[in-house]
Amino acid sequence: MNPAVMVMWTYVQCCWAKARELSKEDRGSASVEHILWYVAAGLGTVAVAAIVWAAIRSKAEEPLPSPAAP
């Protein structure tokens, strides 16, 4: 998994743990910061996937070398 995504996920989990400690009665809400972190993680994942996919496609489009006769 992308290390940047892991860092963001860990940060989000820590923020949620702090938010739960501060207000036990509010269990279902997500702050704007949480939503932005998820959006950033999603965009980071999409960017990495696009880079990897482009590398795979460029390698796949290269012609195969013809085998040499023995």
C-alpha distances in whole Angstrom, upper triangle without the diagonal:
4,6,9,7,7,11,12,11,13,16,16,17,19,21,22,23,25,26,27,29,31,32,32,34,31,29,28,27,24,25,25,22,20,20,20,16,15,17,15,11,12,14,11,9,12,13,10,11,14,14,13,15,18,18,18,21,22,22,23,26,28,31,31,33,37,37,40,43,44
4,5,5,6,9,10,11,13,14,15,17,19,20,21,23,25,26,27,29,31,32,32,34,31,29,28,27,24,24,23,21,19,19,18,15,14,15,12,9,11,12,8,7,11,11,8,10,13,12,12,15,17,17,18,20,22,22,24,26,27,31,31,34,37,38,41,44,45
4,5,5,6,9,10,11,12,14,15,17,18,20,21,23,24,26,27,29,30,31,33,31,29,28,27,24,24,23,20,18,19,18,14,15,16,13,11,13,14,10,10,14,13,11,13,16,15,15,18,20,19,21,24,25,25,27,29,30,34,34,36,40,41,43,47,47
4,5,5,6,9,10,11,12,14,15,17,18,20,21,22,24,26,27,29,30,32,29,27,26,25,21,21,20,17,16,16,14,11,12,13,10,8,11,11,8,9,12,12,10,13,16,15,16,19,20,20,22,24,25,26,28,30,31,35,36,38,41,43,45,49,50
4,5,5,6,9,10,10,12,14,15,16,18,20,21,22,24,26,27,27,29,27,24,23,22,19,19,18,15,14,14,13,9,9,11,9,5,8,10,7,7,11,11,10,12,15,15,16,18,20,21,22,24,26,26,28,30,32,35,36,39,42,43,46,49,50
4,5,5,6,9,10,10,12,14,15,16,18,20,21,23,25,26,26,29,26,24,23,22,19,20,20,17,15,16,15,11,11,14,12,9,12,13,11,11,14,15,13,15,18,18,18,21,23,23,24,27,28,28,30,32,34,37,38,40,43,44,47,50,51
4,5,5,6,9,10,11,12,14,15,17,18,20,21,23,25,26,28,25,24,23,22,19,19,18,15,14,15,14,11,12,14,11,9,13,14,12,13,16,16,15,18,20,20,20,23,25,25,26,29,30,30,32,35,36,39,40,42,46,47,49,53,54
4,5,5,6,9,10,10,12,14,15,16,18,20,21,23,24,26,23,21,20,19,16,15,15,11,10,12,10,7,8,11,8,7,10,12,10,11,15,15,15,17,20,20,21,23,25,25,27,29,30,31,33,35,36,40,41,43,47,48,51,54,55
4,5,5,6,9,10,11,12,14,15,16,19,20,21,22,24,21,19,18,17,14,15,15,12,10,12,12,8,8,11,10,8,11,13,12,12,15,17,16,18,21,21,21,24,26,26,27,30,31,32,33,36,37,41,41,44,47,48,51,54,55
4,5,5,6,9,10,11,12,14,15,17,19,20,21,23,21,19,19,19,16,16,17,14,12,14,14,11,12,15,13,11,15,17,15,15,19,20,19,21,24,24,24,26,29,29,30,32,34,34,36,38,40,43,44,46,49,50,53,56,57
4,5,5,6,9,10,11,12,14,16,17,19,20,22,20,18,19,17,14,14,14,11,10,13,12,9,11,14,12,11,15,16,15,16,20,20,20,22,25,25,25,28,30,30,32,34,35,36,38,40,41,45,46,48,51,53,55,59,60
4,5,5,6,9,10,10,12,14,15,16,17,20,17,15,15,14,11,11,12,9,6,10,10,7,8,12,11,10,13,16,15,16,19,20,20,22,24,25,26,28,30,31,32,34,36,36,38,40,42,45,46,49,52,53,56,59,60
4,5,5,6,9,10,11,12,14,16,16,18,16,14,15,14,12,13,14,12,9,12,14,11,11,15,15,13,16,18,18,18,21,23,22,24,27,27,28,29,32,33,33,36,37,38,39,42,43,47,47,50,53,54,57,60,61
4,5,5,6,9,10,11,13,15,15,18,17,15,16,15,13,13,15,12,11,14,15,12,14,17,17,15,18,21,20,21,24,25,24,26,29,30,30,32,34,35,36,38,40,40,42,44,46,49,50,52,56,56,59,62,63
4,5,5,6,9,10,11,12,14,16,14,13,14,13,11,10,12,9,8,12,13,11,13,16,15,15,18,20,20,21,24,25,25,27,29,30,31,33,35,36,37,39,40,41,43,45,47,50,51,54,57,58,61,64,65
4,5,5,6,9,10,11,11,14,11,10,11,10,9,9,12,10,8,12,14,12,13,16,17,16,18,21,21,21,24,26,26,27,30,31,32,33,36,37,37,39,41,42,43,45,47,51,52,54,58,59,62,65,66
4,5,5,6,9,10,11,14,12,11,13,13,12,13,16,14,12,15,17,15,16,20,20,19,21,24,24,24,27,28,28,30,33,33,34,36,38,39,39,42,44,44,45,48,50,53,53,56,59,60,63,66,67
4,5,5,6,9,10,13,12,12,14,13,13,12,15,13,12,16,17,16,17,21,21,20,23,25,25,26,29,30,30,32,34,35,36,38,40,41,42,44,45,46,48,50,52,55,56,58,62,63,66,69,69
4,5,5,6,8,11,9,9,11,10,10,10,13,12,11,14,16,15,16,19,20,20,22,25,25,26,28,30,30,32,34,35,36,38,40,41,42,44,46,47,48,50,52,55,56,59,62,63,66,70,71
4,5,5,5,8,8,7,10,10,11,12,16,15,13,16,19,17,18,21,22,22,24,27,27,27,30,32,32,33,36,37,37,39,41,42,43,45,47,48,49,51,53,57,57,60,63,64,67,70,71
4,6,6,10,10,10,14,14,14,15,18,17,16,19,21,20,21,24,25,24,27,29,29,30,33,34,34,36,38,39,40,42,44,45,46,48,50,50,52,54,56,59,60,62,66,67,70,73,73
4,6,9,9,11,14,13,14,14,17,16,16,19,21,20,22,24,25,25,28,30,30,31,34,35,35,37,39,40,41,43,45,46,47,49,51,52,53,55,57,61,61,64,67,68,71,75,75
4,6,6,8,11,11,12,13,16,16,16,19,21,21,22,24,26,26,28,30,31,31,34,35,36,37,40,41,42,43,46,47,48,49,51,52,53,55,58,61,62,65,68,69,72,75,76
4,6,7,10,11,14,15,19,19,17,20,23,22,23,26,27,27,28,31,32,32,34,36,37,38,40,42,42,44,46,47,48,50,52,53,54,56,58,61,62,65,68,69,72,75,76
4,6,9,10,13,15,19,20,18,20,23,23,23,26,28,28,29,32,33,33,35,38,38,39,41,43,44,45,47,49,49,51,53,54,55,57,59,62,63,66,69,70,74,77,78
4,6,7,10,11,15,16,15,17,20,20,20,23,25,25,26,28,30,30,32,34,35,36,38,40,41,41,44,46,46,47,50,51,52,54,56,59,60,63,66,68,71,74,75
4,6,9,11,15,16,14,16,19,19,18,21,23,23,24,27,28,28,30,32,33,33,36,38,38,39,42,43,43,45,47,48,49,51,54,57,57,61,63,65,68,71,72
4,7,10,13,15,12,13,17,17,16,19,21,21,21,24,26,26,27,30,31,31,33,36,36,37,39,41,41,42,45,46,46,49,51,54,55,58,61,63,66,69,70
4,7,10,12,10,11,14,15,14,16,19,19,20,22,24,25,26,28,30,30,32,34,35,36,38,40,40,42,44,45,46,48,50,54,55,58,61,62,66,69,70
4,7,8,6,7,10,11,11,13,15,16,17,19,20,21,23,25,26,27,29,31,32,33,35,37,37,39,41,42,43,45,47,51,52,55,58,59,63,66,67
4,5,5,7,9,10,11,13,14,16,17,19,20,21,23,25,26,27,29,31,32,33,35,37,38,39,41,43,43,45,47,51,52,55,59,60,63,67,68
4,5,5,6,9,10,10,12,14,15,16,18,20,21,22,24,26,27,28,30,31,33,35,36,37,39,41,42,43,45,49,50,53,57,59,62,65,67
4,5,5,6,9,10,10,12,14,15,16,18,20,21,22,24,25,27,28,30,31,33,34,36,37,39,40,42,44,48,49,52,55,57,60,63,65
4,5,5,6,9,10,11,12,14,15,17,18,20,21,23,24,26,27,28,30,32,33,34,36,38,39,40,43,46,47,50,54,55,58,62,63
4,5,5,6,9,10,11,12,14,15,16,18,20,21,22,24,26,27,28,30,31,33,35,36,37,39,41,44,46,49,52,54,57,60,62
4,5,5,6,8,10,10,12,14,15,16,18,20,21,22,24,25,27,29,30,31,33,35,36,37,39,43,45,48,51,53,56,59,61
4,5,5,6,8,10,10,12,14,15,16,18,20,21,22,24,26,27,28,30,32,33,34,36,38,42,43,46,49,51,54,57,59
4,5,5,6,9,10,10,12,14,15,16,18,20,21,22,24,26,27,28,30,32,32,34,37,40,41,44,47,49,52,56,57
4,5,5,6,9,10,10,12,14,15,16,18,20,21,22,24,26,26,28,30,31,33,35,38,40,43,46,48,51,55,56
4,5,5,6,9,10,10,12,14,15,17,18,20,21,23,24,25,27,29,30,31,34,37,39,42,45,47,50,53,55
4,6,5,6,9,10,11,12,14,15,17,18,20,21,22,24,26,27,28,30,32,36,37,40,43,45,48,51,53
4,5,5,6,9,10,10,12,14,15,16,18,20,21,22,24,26,27,28,31,34,35,39,42,43,47,50,52
4,5,5,6,9,10,10,12,14,15,16,18,20,21,22,24,25,27,29,33,34,37,41,43,46,49,51
4,5,5,6,9,10,11,12,14,15,17,18,20,21,23,24,26,28,31,33,36,39,41,44,47,49
4,5,5,6,9,10,11,12,14,15,16,18,20,21,22,24,26,30,31,34,37,39,42,45,47
4,6,5,6,9,10,10,12,14,15,16,18,20,21,22,25,28,30,33,36,38,41,44,46
4,5,5,6,9,10,11,13,14,15,17,19,20,21,23,27,29,31,35,37,40,43,45
4,5,5,6,8,10,11,12,14,16,17,18,20,22,25,27,30,33,35,38,41,43
4,5,5,6,8,10,10,12,14,15,16,18,20,24,25,28,31,33,36,39,41
4,6,5,6,9,10,10,12,14,15,16,19,22,24,27,30,32,36,39,41
4,5,5,6,9,10,11,12,14,16,17,21,23,25,29,31,34,37,39
4,5,5,6,9,10,11,12,14,16,19,21,23,27,29,32,35,37
4,5,5,6,9,10,10,12,15,18,19,23,26,28,31,34,36
4,5,5,6,9,10,11,13,16,18,21,25,27,30,33,36
4,6,5,6,9,10,11,15,16,19,22,25,27,31,33
4,6,5,6,9,10,14,15,18,21,23,26,29,31
4,5,5,6,9,12,14,17,20,23,26,29,31
4,5,5,7,10,13,16,19,21,24,28,30
4,5,6,9,10,13,16,19,22,25,27
4,6,8,9,13,15,18,21,24,27
4,6,9,12,15,18,21,24,27
4,6,9,12,15,18,21,24
4,6,9,12,15,18,21
4,6,9,12,15,18
4,6,9,12,15
4,6,9,12
4,7,9
4,6
4
